[in-house]
Amino acid sequence: MSPYFISIPKTTIWLVDASNFDCLNKLYAEYFPTNPPSRSTPIVALPKKEFQLSIEAIATVDSEWR
């Protein structure tokens, strides 16, 4: 575990198949069991057929991190 506090206030997860939305919610709850970041989840076509999702996260680190 990192000695620094990292906060993730917002994520965007581009999802290819809307039928995977429930699975995504379960995974999200595993990684963020309390106070999950706000999230946008547009359903899109990604540039490569094998891609199922793409994730962007905004993160902040406390001022002690160098």
N, C-alpha and C positions, 0 to 999 in steps of 0.2 A: 504494500500500500504506500502511496506517495505521502511524504511528510507535508505536502502543500495542499491547501484547499483548492479544489477546482470546481467551478460552478458551470453548469450548462443550462442557460436560461431558455434556449430555443433550438429546435431541430427542424429540418425539412427532410422528409423521406419521399423521394419520387418512386412510386410503385408502378410496376408494369401491369399487374393483373389485380383487379379489384377483389377477386375471390380470395386473395391472400391477406386481406385486411384484418381478419380475425386473428390469424397467425401472427401478423405484425404486432397487433395489440398485446398478445401474450408475451412475445419477446421483449417488447418495450417495457412491460410491467416487471419482467425479470431484471432488466438492467437498471430500471428506475422504480424501485418498489415504493418509495415515498416521494412526494412532491416532484412528479415527473416534469420535465421541461415542456413548455408549450410546443405544439407540433403542427406543422402543415404536412398534408400527405396528398399531393396531387397524383392522379392516375395519368401516366404518360407513356409514350413510346421512347425507349432509350436507344442510343446509337448502335449498340450491338445486340443481336438477338439473344445471346446467352446472359445478358444482364437482366436481373429480376428487380433490382432496386438500386438506388443511389442515395447516399446519406450526406447531409451537410449539417454540421453542428457549430453553434456559436458557443465558445467557452471562454471563461475568465479564470485567472489564477490570482491567488492572493498576492499582496505586495511583497511578501518575503521571498517569493520565488525569483531566482536569478539564473 
